[in-house]
Amino acid sequence: MALALGLQSVASRPMDRRIRVHDLVVCVAQVCPIELPLVSALGQGLCERGPYQAALLLVAFRQDRRSSGHQCRFGSAVGYVRQSLGQVRRPSVVQHVYGGRCALTCDLTFSGCPAQRERKTTDDPAARWIDRRTRIPHVGAPHVLAWAKTCVEQCVHSHPRCQEIAPHANASAFLPTRLIDCSNPLCLRIVETNASTPPELYVAISYVWGGDQPHRTTKDNLARYMVRLDDSKLPQTIRDAVRVTQALGVRFLWMDSLCIIQDSQEDMHRELARMRDVYRYAYITIDAASAASVNEGFLKDRRPLNADAMLPFICPRDPAETSTRKTPQIGMVYLVNDDDSAADRKDVLTHGDGRDSGYTGGRAWCLQEALLSTRSLVFTSETLQLRCYTETRNVGGAKHDDERSLPRLPDATLQTEPVRQVARDSDEWKDIYSRWWTIVRDYSSRSLTNPSDKLTALAGLAQMFAPTLGPGYLAGLWRNSLLADLLWWRNGRTAPAPPPRRPEKYRAPSWSWASVNGTVKSASVSGRALAEVVECTVNLQSDNLPFGQVSGGSLVLRAMSFPCEWAGYHFLEHRLMMTVKLVRGAQCIIVGGPQSRSLTPSTRAWIDCDDDLTLCEMWFVPLCYQNTVHGLVVTRAEPGIWSSARPERSKEVYRRVAYGNISLGRFISSILDATAPYPAVEIELV
C-alpha cells in the first residue's frame, strides 16, 4: 500500500516536471516488497502517463514464485517495462541497471544529477538477485587476467561443442615451426619445433601491424633471437601478449612478425600455407582489437562506466532461509547512461555492424585469424571478452549482445578427419555456400596494406570450405558453382568516397571478385543455365599456396552475346541502365534504355570500376535465368595487365566489366526460344 501511495504521488505530478533522483530514493526506501503482478498493474497505469515512473518498478518487486528454487526472475518485470515504454514513446535515454557490481539492461528515461559516490568493490545483497555486472575497465589487472584464465579453462573443460571442435585440452596436435618461449620473462627467445618436439599448448595473437616492424625476424637476426629477445626493444603489443600468455599459464606464444622469417620468400610461403592450422590449433588467440598499431599495446585501462544514479534495491526474501529476520535486506542498483554504448562512442570502432570490433575488425588478415580460432580473448576498446564456439561473453559478467558477435564457421567446415560429405544442393550445402559469400562480403570490405595479399589473406578460410564447396578453387570462386559464382557485384559507395579504381598491378582475373577494390556481394542466383563453362584455369604464384596469390587465369565460356551500351547511371549504387541489341541476321531489336529511368529499370548493370564508364564497345553475356536473365558485361581486354596475364594466347580475349540482369519479357522470351536460338560462341575472359 505504501508503494501504491508513493507511485500515485509521483504519477500525479505534471508531465513536464522531471523526477529527481532524490524523489525516487525517498519513495522506494519507504516501501515494502510486493507481488510482481501488482507491479505490472501499477506500471501499466503509470507508463500511460510517462516513462519517468517506470524506474520505480525496478526497485520494488518480490520473487517470482516458481517450482525450481523460488529464484526471482527479473526478466519478466524488465520485459514488461520495456514493452510499456515502447507503447508510450521511444525513451530519450537508455539506461542499464546494476546491482552491486552487476548490471541488468532496461529501457527507461531518467533525469537528475546525483552526487558522485564511489562504487562498491564487493558484491552487496542485490548481486544475488541480479546476475549482470559492470564492464571491467582494468583489463590488464592481475585479478582480471586470473578471471580470464578461469573463463578459458571453463570453456576448455565444460563446453562440449568447443571440445568437439578442438579436442586437445592439454596439448596441441600441431605445432608451428617457431614459437616464442615465455617461460622466463627475463629471457624471451624463439624456439624451433620439429617432428620430435613433444606436444605443447601455445597462444596465438591477432593484431594490427600499423607500419614497419623493425623488430621482425630476418635471416640475419634469427640466430640471435633464438638465444634471447631483447624485451626492451619489443613493441608494447608484443610485451602485453607475453604478459597475457604467462597469466594464462601457457609457455609458448606465436606471432607472425617474429615466428616467420620476413625476408625469406621460401619461409613465407611455407608458413602462410600453415596459417589455417596455426590459429585452428592454438589454445587461445589474443585479439588485440583496441590497438591501432603494434606500438600501442592493448592492456591499457578502459574508460569506466560512471553511474548516473544509485537506488536502494529491496531484496526478495528467500523461503529457504531459516532466518527469522523480518526486515528485508537492502542492496543498491546503479543506473548508467547507455550513450556509452559502442554504437554511439567515437572511440569505439564498430565498422557499421554495431559490434565493438575494434581495429582488427577492419583488417583483412584478422578475419580468418578470428574465425579459425576455437576461442579468443578479445581486448575491445571497452572491456575484455571471451569468444568461443559456444558463446561470446564479457569477462566479469557484463551484458553482451550475442547478436552482434562475429559469425562463426559452419559445423561441417570444422570437422577433423574423416570429413563428412555434404550433399550438393542440400539445405546444409546451401547454408555453407551462403556463409562463404557472407565471409567474402565481410572480407572484401576490410583493408589490406599489401594489395597482392587479397587472396592469400583468405587462404586459410578457403582451405576450410574446400572439402564441402570444392574441389577446384579458382581465385576466390569454386569450380562446382562457377556460373553462380561469376554473378558477383560490387556494392555501392557513399557520396564522399573516392571513385573505385582497379589495382595497378595484376592480382586476379577480371572475372574474380579479388580483382576489384571494395565490398562485393553475390547475386545468389541458382536457375536455368544459359552458358557452359568450357575451361577455367588459374596460375598459382606458389605451388605451396594452392589457395593463395595467382599470376594469371583464363575462363572460356560457350554462351550467347549481345552488343550493349550504357544508358544511365545511379551514382550511389553503381547501377547502370543498359541498351541491349538483339541481332539476328539483318534484324536488330533494341531493348532497355532511358525510357525505364522513372521506374525500376528492366536492363541494369553494376559496374566493377568507374574507369569503364567511358567504354563504347561492350557485350552482354547471359549466364543463367531465374525470374530475370543474369549475366556479365564484357569488353575486349586491352594491352597491359590483362594481356600479360596470358601472353601465350594470340586470339582475341575479353575481360569482365560488370554484372547485369535483364527483366524485360521481350528479351527473355527471345533468348529462351528453343525454336530459334541465338548462336552460342566461345568467349575467353582473362
C-alpha positions in Angstrom: 0.0 0.0 0.0 2.9 2.3 0.8 4.3 1.7 -2.7 0.9 2.4 -4.3 0.6 5.7 -2.5 4.1 6.6 -3.4 3.6 5.8 -7.0 0.3 7.7 -7.1 2.1 10.7 -5.6 4.7 10.8 -8.2 2.3 10.0 -11.1 0.1 12.9 -10.1 2.8 15.4 -10.9 2.6 17.4 -14.2 4.1 15.6 -17.2 6.6 18.4 -17.9 8.2 18.1 -14.5 11.3 16.0 -14.2 11.5 13.4 -11.4 14.6 13.9 -9.3 16.8 11.1 -8.1 16.1 12.2 -4.5 12.3 11.8 -5.1 12.8 8.2 -6.3 15.1 7.2 -3.5 12.8 8.6 -0.8 9.8 6.9 -2.4 11.4 3.4 -2.8 13.1 3.5 0.6 9.8 3.6 2.4 8.0 0.7 0.6 7.8 -2.9 1.2 8.3 -5.8 -1.3 5.1 -6.5 -3.3 4.0 -9.2 -5.6 5.1 -9.0 -9.2 1.5 -8.9 -10.6 0.8 -5.7 -8.6 4.0 -4.1 -10.0 2.7 -4.9 -13.5 -0.7 -3.5 -12.8 0.7 -0.3 -11.3 3.2 0.0 -14.1 0.5 -0.1 -16.8 -1.3 2.9 -15.4 1.9 4.8 -14.7 3.5 4.2 -18.1 0.4 5.6 -19.8 1.3 9.0 -18.1 5.0 8.9 -18.9 8.2 6.9 -18.7 9.8 8.5 -15.7 7.9 6.5 -13.1 9.0 3.2 -14.7 12.2 3.5 -12.6 10.2 2.7 -9.6 9.3 -0.7 -10.9 12.9 -1.8 -10.9 13.4 -1.5 -7.1 10.1 -2.8 -5.7 9.3 -6.4 -6.6 9.2 -9.8 -5.0 10.4 -13.2 -6.1 8.5 -14.8 -8.9 7.3 -18.0 -7.2 8.5 -20.9 -9.4 9.0 -24.5 -8.7 12.7 -24.5 -9.0 14.3 -22.8 -6.1 11.9 -19.8 -6.0 14.6 -17.7 -7.6 13.5 -14.3 -8.6 13.3 -13.8 -12.4 13.9 -10.1 -13.0 13.4 -10.5 -16.8 9.6 -10.7 -16.5 9.5 -7.3 -14.9 12.0 -5.8 -17.3 10.2 -7.2 -20.3 7.1 -5.5 -19.2 8.7 -2.2 -18.6 10.4 -2.4 -22.0 7.0 -3.0 -23.7 5.2 -0.3 -21.8 7.7 2.3 -22.5 7.7 1.4 -26.2 3.9 2.0 -26.3 4.3 5.5 -24.9 7.3 6.8 -26.8 10.9 5.9 -27.5 13.0 6.7 -24.5 15.3 9.6 -25.0 17.9 7.8 -22.8 18.6 4.1 -22.5 19.8 3.0 -19.1 21.4 -0.1 -17.6 20.6 -1.2 -14.1 23.3 -2.5 -11.8 23.1 -4.3 -8.5 26.3 -4.2 -6.5 28.9 -4.6 -9.3 26.2 -6.1 -11.5 24.1 -4.9 -14.4 20.7 -5.7 -16.0 19.5 -3.9 -19.1 16.3 -2.0 -19.0 14.9 0.8 -21.1 13.8 3.9 -19.2 14.1 7.6 -19.3 15.8 9.1 -16.3 16.8 12.6 -15.3 18.8 14.0 -12.5 22.3 14.9 -11.2 23.1 12.7 -8.3 26.0 13.3 -6.1 29.1 11.4 -7.1 29.6 8.3 -4.9 32.2 5.7 -5.2 31.0 2.3 -6.5 31.4 -0.6 -4.1 34.2 -3.1 -4.9 32.4 -6.1 -3.4 29.0 -7.6 -4.1 26.2 -6.4 -2.0 22.9 -8.3 -1.3 21.5 -7.2 -4.7 24.1 -9.1 -6.6 22.4 -12.4 -5.5 19.3 -11.4 -7.4 20.8 -9.6 -10.4 23.4 -11.6 -12.3 24.8 -8.8 -14.5 28.0 -6.9 -13.8 29.5 -3.7 -14.9 32.2 -3.7 -17.6 35.7 -4.3 -16.5 37.9 -1.2 -17.4 41.1 -2.5 -15.9 41.7 -5.3 -18.4 45.4 -5.7 -17.5 44.9 -6.1 -13.8 46.2 -9.4 -12.3 42.8 -10.4 -10.9 41.1 -9.7 -14.2 43.6 -11.9 -16.1 43.0 -14.5 -13.4 39.3 -14.3 -14.2 40.1 -14.6 -17.9 42.1 -17.7 -17.2 39.2 -19.3 -15.3 36.8 -18.5 -18.2 39.2 -20.1 -20.6 39.5 -23.2 -18.5 35.7 -23.4 -18.2 35.5 -23.3 -22.0 38.2 -26.0 -22.4 36.7 -28.4 -19.9 33.0 -27.6 -19.8 31.9 -26.7 -23.4 31.2 -29.9 -25.3 30.9 -28.0 -28.6 34.3 -26.4 -28.2 35.8 -29.8 -27.1 34.4 -31.4 -30.3 36.0 -28.6 -32.4 39.3 -28.6 -30.6 39.7 -31.9 -28.9 43.2 -31.1 -27.5 42.7 -29.9 -23.9 46.2 -30.4 -22.6 48.4 -30.3 -25.6 48.1 -29.3 -29.3 48.4 -32.0 -32.0 50.0 -29.3 -34.2 52.9 -27.0 -33.5 54.0 -24.1 -35.6 57.6 -24.1 -37.0 58.7 -21.4 -34.5 57.4 -20.2 -31.2 58.3 -17.6 -28.6 59.3 -19.2 -25.3 57.7 -17.1 -22.5 58.6 -19.4 -19.6 61.3 -16.9 -18.4 60.0 -13.3 -18.7 63.6 -12.1 -18.3 64.9 -14.2 -21.2 62.4 -14.5 -24.0 63.6 -16.4 -27.0 62.5 -18.1 -30.3 62.5 -21.9 -30.4 62.1 -24.1 -33.4 60.0 -27.2 -33.4 60.3 -30.5 -35.3 58.6 -33.9 -35.6 60.2 -35.0 -32.3 59.0 -31.9 -30.3 56.6 -33.1 -27.6 53.0 -31.6 -27.9 52.6 -28.3 -26.1 50.0 -25.6 -25.7 50.6 -22.3 -27.4 48.8 -18.9 -27.6 48.4 -17.1 -30.9 47.8 -13.3 -31.4 45.8 -11.4 -33.9 46.8 -7.7 -34.1 47.3 -4.7 -36.4 50.9 -4.1 -37.6 50.3 -0.4 -38.2 53.5 0.2 -40.1 57.0 -1.2 -40.4 58.1 -3.8 -37.9 61.8 -3.1 -37.0 61.8 -6.0 -34.5 60.8 -8.6 -37.2 62.7 -11.8 -37.6 65.1 -11.9 -40.5 67.7 -14.3 -41.8 70.3 -12.1 -40.1 68.9 -11.9 -36.6 67.2 -15.4 -36.3 70.2 -17.0 -34.6 70.4 -14.1 -32.1 66.7 -14.3 -31.4 67.0 -18.0 -30.6 69.3 -17.1 -27.8 67.4 -14.1 -26.4 64.9 -11.5 -27.5 65.7 -8.0 -26.1 62.4 -7.2 -24.3 63.2 -3.5 -24.1 63.2 -3.3 -28.0 59.9 -5.1 -28.4 56.8 -3.0 -29.1 54.1 -2.8 -26.4 51.6 -5.1 -28.0 54.2 -8.0 -28.0 55.1 -7.3 -24.4 51.4 -7.3 -23.5 50.9 -10.6 -25.3 53.7 -12.1 -23.4 52.2 -11.0 -20.1 48.8 -12.5 -21.0 50.4 -15.7 -22.1 52.1 -16.0 -18.8 48.9 -15.2 -16.9 47.1 -18.0 -18.7 49.8 -20.4 -17.6 50.9 -21.2 -21.1 54.6 -21.3 -22.1 54.6 -20.5 -25.8 53.3 -17.6 -27.9 53.1 -17.4 -31.7 53.0 -14.1 -33.7 53.8 -13.7 -37.4 56.4 -10.9 -37.3 58.7 -12.9 -35.0 57.8 -16.5 -35.9 58.1 -16.1 -39.7 61.3 -15.1 -41.4 60.1 -11.9 -43.0 62.8 -11.5 -45.7 62.6 -15.2 -46.9 60.1 -15.9 -49.7 60.5 -19.6 -49.2 59.8 -19.4 -45.4 56.9 -17.0 -46.0 55.2 -19.3 -48.5 55.7 -22.4 -46.3 54.4 -20.7 -43.2 51.5 -18.9 -44.9 50.4 -22.3 -46.1 50.2 -23.4 -42.5 48.3 -20.4 -41.3 45.0 -22.2 -41.0 46.5 -24.8 -38.6 48.4 -22.1 -36.6 45.1 -20.5 -35.5 43.0 -23.6 -35.6 45.1 -25.5 -33.1 46.1 -22.6 -30.8 44.9 -23.0 -27.2 43.6 -19.5 -27.4 44.0 -16.4 -29.6 44.6 -13.0 -28.2 42.7 -10.4 -30.3 44.3 -7.0 -29.7 41.3 -5.2 -31.1 41.9 -2.0 -29.2 45.4 -1.3 -30.5 45.7 0.7 -33.8 49.4 -0.5 -34.1 51.8 -2.9 -32.6 53.3 0.0 -30.6 50.2 0.9 -28.7 49.6 -2.2 -26.6 46.1 -3.5 -25.6 46.2 -3.7 -21.7 45.6 0.0 -21.0 42.7 0.9 -18.7 39.4 1.5 -20.5 37.1 4.3 -19.7 35.0 3.2 -16.8 31.2 3.4 -16.7 30.1 6.2 -14.3 26.8 5.5 -12.5 24.3 8.3 -13.2 22.4 7.2 -10.1 22.2 4.6 -7.3 18.9 3.5 -5.9 18.0 1.2 -3.0 17.1 -2.3 -4.0 14.8 -4.3 -1.7 16.0 -7.9 -1.9 13.4 -10.6 -2.0 13.3 -13.0 1.0 14.4 -16.5 0.2 11.9 -19.0 1.6 14.7 -21.5 2.1 16.3 -19.2 4.7 15.7 -20.2 8.3 16.4 -16.7 9.5 13.6 -15.0 11.3 14.7 -11.6 10.1 11.6 -9.6 9.2 13.4 -6.6 7.7 14.4 -7.3 4.1 18.0 -6.7 3.0 18.6 -3.5 1.1 21.1 -3.5 -1.8 21.9 -0.9 -4.4 21.1 -0.7 -8.1 23.0 1.5 -10.5 21.6 3.5 -13.4 24.1 4.0 -16.1 23.5 6.1 -19.3 23.8 3.9 -22.4 25.2 6.7 -24.5 28.5 5.0 -23.5 27.5 2.2 -25.9 29.7 1.1 -28.8 27.3 2.3 -31.4 27.5 5.9 -30.1 31.0 6.4 -29.0 33.6 7.9 -31.2 36.4 6.0 -29.6 34.8 2.6 -30.4 35.2 1.1 -33.9 32.1 -0.8 -35.0 32.7 -0.8 -38.8 29.0 -0.4 -39.3 27.9 -3.7 -37.8 27.1 -2.4 -34.3 29.7 -4.5 -32.5 32.9 -3.2 -30.9 35.1 -5.0 -33.5 38.0 -2.6 -32.9 41.0 -2.1 -35.2 41.3 -5.8 -36.0 37.7 -5.7 -37.3 38.8 -3.6 -40.2 41.8 -5.6 -41.3 41.5 -8.4 -43.9 44.1 -10.7 -42.3 42.4 -10.6 -39.0 39.1 -12.0 -40.2 40.5 -15.5 -40.8 42.5 -15.3 -37.6 39.3 -14.7 -35.7 37.1 -17.3 -37.5 39.7 -20.0 -37.4 40.4 -19.7 -33.7 38.5 -22.1 -31.4 38.4 -19.4 -28.7 39.7 -15.9 -28.4 40.3 -13.3 -25.7 39.2 -10.1 -27.3 40.6 -6.9 -25.8 38.0 -4.5 -27.1 38.1 -0.8 -26.6 35.5 -1.2 -23.8 36.4 -4.3 -21.9 37.6 -7.9 -22.2 35.6 -10.7 -23.9 35.9 -14.4 -24.3 34.6 -15.6 -27.7 34.3 -19.3 -28.5 32.1 -21.6 -30.5 29.7 -21.9 -27.5 29.2 -18.3 -26.6 30.6 -14.8 -26.5 30.7 -13.1 -23.1 32.3 -10.3 -21.3 34.8 -11.4 -18.6 33.3 -10.5 -15.3 29.6 -10.9 -16.3 28.8 -7.6 -18.0 26.0 -7.7 -20.5 26.8 -8.7 -24.1 24.5 -8.8 -27.1 25.5 -12.0 -28.8 23.6 -10.9 -32.0 26.4 -8.5 -32.6 29.1 -11.2 -32.3 31.3 -12.2 -35.2 29.5 -15.0 -37.2 31.0 -18.5 -36.8 32.1 -21.1 -39.3 29.6 -23.8 -40.3 29.9 -27.1 -38.4 30.8 -29.1 -41.5 33.9 -27.0 -42.1 35.2 -27.6 -38.6 35.3 -31.4 -38.7 38.6 -33.3 -38.4 39.3 -36.4 -40.5 37.4 -38.1 -41.9 35.4 -35.2 -43.3 31.7 -35.8 -43.6 30.5 -35.3 -47.1 27.6 -32.8 -47.6 25.3 -33.4 -50.5 25.4 -30.8 -53.2 22.3 -28.5 -53.2 21.1 -29.9 -49.9 19.9 -27.3 -47.3 23.1 -27.8 -45.4 25.2 -27.2 -48.5 23.2 -24.1 -49.4 23.8 -22.8 -45.9 27.6 -23.4 -46.2 27.6 -21.7 -49.6 25.7 -18.7 -48.3 28.2 -18.5 -45.3 31.1 -18.4 -47.7 29.7 -15.4 -49.5 28.9 -13.7 -46.2 32.6 -14.1 -45.4 33.6 -12.8 -48.8 31.4 -9.7 -48.2 32.9 -9.0 -44.8 36.5 -9.7 -46.0 36.2 -7.6 -49.2 35.1 -4.6 -47.0 38.4 -4.7 -45.0 41.7 -3.1 -45.7 45.0 -4.6 -46.8 48.4 -2.9 -46.6 49.7 -5.0 -49.5 47.0 -5.4 -52.2 48.7 -8.5 -53.6 47.6 -10.3 -50.4 44.0 -10.2 -51.5 43.7 -14.0 -51.9 46.5 -15.0 -49.6 44.9 -13.4 -46.5 41.7 -15.5 -47.1 43.6 -18.8 -47.9 43.1 -20.4 -44.5 39.3 -19.9 -44.7 39.2 -21.1 -48.3 41.0 -24.2 -47.2 38.3 -24.8 -44.5 35.5 -24.6 -47.1 37.2 -26.6 -49.8 36.1 -30.1 -48.6 32.5 -29.0 -49.0 32.4 -26.4 -51.8 35.4 -27.9 -53.7 37.3 -29.3 -55.3 38.6 -26.6 -57.6 39.3 -23.2 -56.0 39.7 -20.6 -58.7 40.9 -17.2 -57.4 38.1 -16.9 -54.9 35.4 -18.9 -56.8 34.5 -22.6 -56.8 34.5 -24.8 -59.9 31.4 -26.7 -58.8 29.3 -23.5 -58.6 31.2 -21.4 -61.1 28.4 -20.0 -63.2 26.6 -18.7 -60.0 29.9 -17.5 -58.5 30.6 -15.3 -61.5 27.5 -13.3 -60.7 29.0 -11.1 -58.0 28.7 -7.4 -57.9 30.5 -4.6 -56.1 28.4 -2.7 -53.5 27.7 1.0 -53.9 29.6 3.7 -52.2 28.7 6.7 -50.2 29.0 10.1 -51.9 32.2 11.3 -50.2 34.1 8.1 -51.1 36.6 8.4 -54.0 35.7 6.5 -57.2 37.0 2.9 -57.1 39.8 2.0 -59.4 41.2 -1.3 -60.5 44.6 -2.2 -58.9 47.6 -1.0 -60.8 49.2 -4.4 -60.6 47.6 -7.7 -61.6 46.3 -9.8 -58.7 43.4 -11.8 -60.1 41.4 -12.4 -63.3 38.8 -9.8 -64.1 36.1 -12.4 -63.5 37.2 -12.9 -59.9 35.9 -10.6 -57.1 39.6 -10.4 -55.9 40.4 -8.2 -59.0 38.4 -5.2 -57.6 38.6 -3.0 -54.6 35.6 -2.6 -52.3 32.8 -4.7 -50.8 31.4 -7.4 -53.1 28.2 -9.4 -52.8 26.8 -12.5 -54.5 23.7 -12.2 -56.6 22.7 -15.5 -55.1 21.2 -16.9 -58.3 20.6 -20.6 -59.0 18.4 -21.3 -62.0 18.5 -22.4 -65.6 22.0 -22.3 -67.1 22.3 -20.2 -70.3 26.0 -20.8 -70.7 28.5 -23.6 -70.4 32.0 -23.5 -68.8 34.4 -24.9 -71.4 37.6 -24.4 -69.4 38.8 -22.5 -66.4 42.4 -22.4 -65.1 44.5 -20.2 -62.8 48.2 -19.9 -62.5 49.4 -20.1 -58.9 52.2 -17.8 -57.7 53.5 -20.6 -55.5 52.6 -24.3 -55.5 52.9 -24.2 -51.7 49.8 -21.9 -51.6 47.0 -23.6 -53.6 44.6 -21.1 -52.1 46.8 -18.1 -52.4 48.0 -15.5 -54.9 47.7 -16.1 -58.6 49.7 -14.7 -61.6 47.1 -15.4 -64.3 43.9 -17.1 -65.1 41.5 -17.9 -68.0 37.8 -18.7 -68.3 36.3 -20.0 -71.5 32.5 -19.8 -71.8 30.2 -21.1 -74.6 27.5 -18.5 -74.5 25.3 -16.0 -76.4 26.5 -12.4 -76.5 24.6 -9.2 -77.3 26.0 -5.7 -78.0 25.1 -3.2 -75.3 25.9 0.3 -74.1 25.4 2.4 -71.1 22.1 4.4 -70.9 22.1 6.0 -67.5 24.0 5.8 -64.1 22.9 5.7 -60.5 25.9 7.2 -58.6 25.4 5.8 -55.1 24.5 2.2 -56.1 26.9 2.0 -59.1 23.8 0.8 -61.0 23.6 1.5 -64.7 20.9 1.0 -67.3 21.8 -0.7 -70.5 20.6 -0.7 -74.0 20.9 -4.2 -75.4 20.7 -5.1 -79.1 19.1 -8.4 -80.2 20.7 -9.1 -83.6 19.5 -12.0 -85.7 20.6 -11.7 -89.4 19.5 -8.4 -90.7 17.1 -7.8 -87.8 18.1 -5.7 -84.8 15.8 -5.1 -81.8 16.9 -2.6 -79.2 15.7 -3.3 -75.6 16.1 -1.2 -72.5 17.3 2.3 -72.3 16.5 5.7 -70.7 12.7 5.2 -71.1 12.8 3.0 -68.0 14.5 5.6 -65.8 11.4 6.7 -63.9 10.5 3.1 -63.0 12.5 0.1 -62.0 14.9 -0.4 -64.9 14.5 -3.6 -66.9 18.1 -3.7 -68.0 20.5 -3.0 -65.2 24.2 -3.4 -64.5 26.5 -2.9 -61.5 29.9 -1.7 -62.8 33.1 -3.1 -61.3 35.2 0.0 -61.8 34.3 3.7 -62.7 37.1 3.7 -65.2 34.8 1.7 -67.5 32.1 4.3 -67.7 33.5 5.6 -70.9 33.6 2.2 -72.7 31.8 2.2 -76.1 32.2 -1.4 -77.2 30.6 -4.0 -74.8 28.6 -7.2 -74.9 26.1 -8.7 -72.5 26.7 -12.4 -71.9 23.7 -14.2 -70.3 24.8 -16.9 -67.8 21.6 -18.1 -66.2 17.9 -17.5 -65.8 15.9 -17.2 -62.6 12.9 -14.8 -63.0 15.4 -12.5 -64.8 18.3 -13.1 -67.0 21.6 -12.7 -65.2 25.0 -12.3 -66.9 28.2 -10.4 -67.4 29.0 -7.3 -69.4 32.4 -7.8 -71.1 34.7 -5.9 -73.4 37.9 -6.6 -75.2 40.9 -6.9 -73.0 43.3 -4.0 -73.6 47.1 -4.4 -73.7 48.5 -4.2 -70.2 47.9 -6.3 -67.1 45.3 -8.5 -68.8 47.4 -9.4 -71.8 50.5 -10.0 -69.6 48.5 -12.5 -67.6 48.1 -14.8 -70.6 51.0 -13.8 -73.0 50.9 -17.2 -74.8 47.4 -16.6 -76.3 47.3 -14.9 -79.7 43.5 -14.9 -80.2 41.2 -12.2 -79.0 40.3 -12.3 -75.3 37.9 -10.3 -73.2 37.6 -9.1 -69.7 34.7 -8.5 -67.3 33.2 -5.0 -66.9 30.0 -5.5 -64.8 27.3 -7.8 -63.6 24.0 -7.2 -65.2 20.4 -8.5 -65.3 17.5 -8.0 -67.6 13.9 -8.5 -66.6 12.3 -7.3 -69.9 9.9 -10.0 -71.0 10.6 -9.5 -74.7 14.3 -10.1 -74.2 13.7 -13.2 -72.0 11.3 -14.8 -74.4 13.7 -14.2 -77.3 16.7 -15.8 -75.8 14.7 -18.7 -74.3 13.1 -19.5 -77.6 14.3 -23.0 -78.3 12.9 -23.0 -81.9 15.1 -20.1 -83.0 18.0 -19.9 -80.6 20.7 -17.3 -80.8 24.1 -18.8 -81.7 26.5 -19.5 -78.8 30.2 -18.8 -79.3 33.3 -19.4 -77.2 34.4 -16.3 -75.2 37.6 -16.3 -73.3 37.8 -14.0 -70.3 41.1 -13.1 -68.6 
